[in-house]
Every structure is written in C-alpha cells, then in structure tokens.
C-alpha cells in the first residue's frame, strides 16, 4: 500500500506510525519510544519518560490515552490488567 505521507518527517505530535502491545519489564526498555500509550483498565502504570532518570506511578482509567514519550514501563507497581498499547 502506498503511503502518500512518507515524504514528510515524522514528529512527536503527528499520528502514530506504529502500534504494538507493550509488556512491562523490571529493567528492559520498550522496543521503541512511544508517542502515547493506552491503558487497558483502571489502575496504575509505572513508566519512565524518555528524558527522565526516575520512574513515575501514573494512575489511569480504562481506555485512557496518555500522551507520553515513554522509554520504559515497569512490571513492579503496574496494576492495570490486559494489553497496554503503545503508539509510536
């Protein structure tokens, strides 16, 4: 399929070019830096933004989109159930 927007640079505020299920991990970084993530259920997602050196507990509602350039999602402290979706 032809992508008529391929000639344009991809910016942080532009629509996502990829979507992927993200698996929280104790130490590993995500497979890509996100533009946003979507919470599968009410709870907490423990994440680290790309320019930060510490994690943050982010309370979420089911279906909520968090506009964040996340580099990590931690398994410890993350309480949401289901697939966290990353957009990049």
C-alpha positions in Angstrom: 0.0 0.0 0.0 1.4 3.4 -0.9 1.9 5.9 1.9 1.3 9.3 0.4 2.7 10.9 3.6 6.0 9.0 3.5 7.8 12.1 2.2 7.1 14.1 5.4 9.2 13.9 8.6 7.5 12.1 11.5 7.1 14.4 14.5 6.1 13.7 18.1 2.7 15.4 17.6 1.9 13.5 14.4 -0.3 10.5 14.1 1.4 7.2 15.2 3.1 5.2 12.5 3.1 2.0 14.6 1.0 0.3 17.3 2.2 -2.5 19.5 1.3 -4.4 22.7 3.8 -3.4 25.4 5.0 -5.8 28.0 6.0 -4.2 31.4 9.5 -5.4 32.5 11.7 -4.9 35.5 14.7 -3.5 33.7 14.3 -3.6 29.9 13.5 -0.6 27.8 10.5 -0.6 25.5 11.1 -1.7 21.8 10.5 1.9 20.8 9.9 5.3 22.4 6.2 5.9 22.4 4.2 8.9 21.4 1.3 7.7 23.6 0.1 4.6 25.4 -3.4 3.4 26.1 -4.5 1.9 29.4 -6.4 -1.4 29.2 -8.1 -1.0 32.6 -8.3 1.2 35.7 -5.1 1.1 37.8 -1.5 2.4 37.7 1.1 2.3 35.0 4.7 2.8 36.3 6.6 4.4 33.5 9.7 6.4 32.7 9.6 9.2 30.2 12.4 9.3 27.7 14.2 12.3 29.2 13.8 11.3 32.8 16.0 9.3 35.2 13.3 8.1 37.5 10.0 6.2 37.2 6.6 7.7 38.0 3.4 6.0 39.1 0.7 7.2 36.7 -2.9 6.5 37.7 -5.1 5.7 34.7 -8.7 4.9 33.7 -9.7 2.1 31.4 -9.3 3.3 27.8 -7.3 6.4 28.7 -4.7 7.6 26.3 -1.5 9.0 27.9 0.5 11.3 25.6 4.0 10.4 26.8 7.3 9.6 25.2 7.8 6.6 27.4 11.1 4.6 27.3 10.1 2.1 30.0 7.0 0.5 31.6 7.8 -1.3 34.8 6.2 -4.5 35.9 6.7 -3.7 39.6 3.8 -1.4 40.7 1.9 -1.6 37.4 -1.6 -2.7 38.3 -3.5 -2.5 35.1 -4.7 -5.8 33.6 -4.8 -6.5 29.9 -2.7 -5.2 27.0 -1.0 -1.8 27.3 -0.9 -0.5 23.7 2.0 1.8 22.6 1.8 4.2 19.7 4.9 5.4 18.0 
